[in-house]
Amino acid sequence: MQRIIKMFRAFLPIERQLTPHKLRHSFATHLLNQGADLRAVQELLGHKKLTTTEKYTHVSLENLAKLCEGVHPVNNIINKK
């Protein structure tokens, strides 16, 4: 898998290293950001314990918090002062 990713990496316009683990993490985070069920993601990743999968919700919650900060009416009032 690592060799396949390395081969495709040559065609991508990014400088960061790409690994199977990063792809797996991005896959799980993207699913959760799009509203996938945590148990479904657990099954897809093959985790035995739900707590192992829950670590991906941290990234999703951070994205949600940033989104709320940007669009919440109270923040718009505070930022105008």
PyMOL commands that set and color helices and strands:
alter all, ss='L'
color gray80, all
select helices_A, chain A and resi 2-9+20-33+38-45+50-71+73-80
alter helices_A, ss='H'
color red, helices_A
deselect
rebuild
show_as cartoon
